[in-house]
Amino acid sequence: MIKETPLQELSKELKILINNQLYSDLEIVCKDGVILFGSRAILAARSKVLDGMLYNGMRETHEKRVKFPNIDSKIFLFVLEFIYTSSITNDSLTFEEAIEIYRVADFLQLSTLQDIIIKFIKCYINKNKQLAPNLLTEVVSSSDTLTHGVLINILIEIIAKNPLDSISFENLSNQALYCLLSARYYRKVQFLTQEYYVLRYVILHAANMISKEAHEIFESKLLRLENLKKTESGNSNETNSELNNFSSNITNHITPLLRFINWHRIDNKIIREIIQPLKIIPDEMLREAYFVTANKRLIFKDNYEITSNPFKFDSAASGKQLIFNDDYSEVSAMVTKPEMMIYQSARSQYIITDSGEHEWDVLIEEIGDASNCYIGICDEYCDFNTFVGNSINAWVFNRQGTCWNNGIFSRYGSEFNVGDTITVHVDMNQRTCAFSVNGKRHPPVNWTNLPSKLYPIVSFRNSGRLRIQANAN
């Protein structure tokens, strides 16, 4: 018999206290009306949020009952188990319950419980990989911004390990496909699927959305590579009336996704004989594809589109309610009720690597009443739907002239307002960041924790409109 460690023994004995009225001095009223029992001292010691509720002068400080109208008793029992024992019994835990526990853990600032739930979710999805595309579709369309980023990262990691064409078109929405491809392109997520088959899937996914007939026609034209080798050429260059019936609709569907295709990984012959005759790729993008495939030895900086603004925003790495202009150089947030205090961020597609100097401008075009904006840098793990100043993954300068990181702020430079231009200066050789307001440069901020890979970021509290561009000087 294996002897229990002291910690295991302590955890086992503390389980006796969970929801035990005899050893409790606090009633916990849940959403479903069920009353649970807990120790005021233990709850406060384990959670800063509960400590604030129970001991810092709030109403619950003077009462023997605390109410959680948005948390079911079954979920809170899991949370109580963690608070008392630093673990949970997940034998019967469902995926939906895990998501709810994650939300409560975030609210109560129980980061270790969040880690436990993330581990459970990864294990669950790995055992049920066939559900990953459906779950990604649900997550990207959900208004639940808290679990949005966490789940998307897990799901993309799992989907990427399987051939893309093994996923039924019905199981992956267009929005989910956009999210998947943008993560692959900008975050360099490795896919098992060859580039031609990624493009083929994008086209057939669009055709399937239009009609069964469109899907059948384009599937017959988009030969598999093994079949292409058996023929002298792919599609005929002659006008095909069947294709023309659907081409414009296909183009409209796929154009936003084509920016994520690495054309240099597709053979020039395939583009010439298979893709071009379909007449669904915009001319400018087709010319670029030929240029890239003809110059495969050319070294491109950070995979950006050749003719585009390298600092433009990445809508897939941004708050869900933000609005972008056509070329993604401008982002707007519109909140009609200032008291709502909604935080949203937009990340640029520009990747700041571990060397060199990088500069860009952010133009303050509009800031709403009772609003604020934040400008700076972030890493790839930043949450785009929470207050960016509290994030350990972001370093920002706000309109009041203060700099923020991980909830710590300090007075830095002059304030800024509508009509001003903020320039961000990042020196990765020295690992420093500085800001200029209308050309007046301030010293580097006293940040000592900048990682080796960063992105430009802007953030709003409520309403505003900002434009990003290369430094004018």
CORKA-V295480 format. One line per field, one symbol per residue. burial: # if it has 24 or more other ideal C-beta (glycine too) atoms within 12 Angstrom, else .. A space follows every 10 residues. Layout:
BEGIN
burial = ???
END
This chain:
BEGIN
burial = .......... ...##.###. ...#.##### .....##### .###.##.## ..##.....# .....#.#.. ########## #####.##.. ..#.#.#### ########.# ..##.###.# ##.##...#. ########## ....###### ########## ...##.#.#. ########## #######.#. #.#.###### ########## ...##.###. ###....#.. ...##..... ..#..##..# #.######## #######..# #.######## #...##.### .##....... ..###..### ########## ####...### ###.#..... .######### ##.....### ########.. ########## .########. #.######## #####...#. .##..#...# #######... #######... .#.##.#..# #.######## ########## #..
END
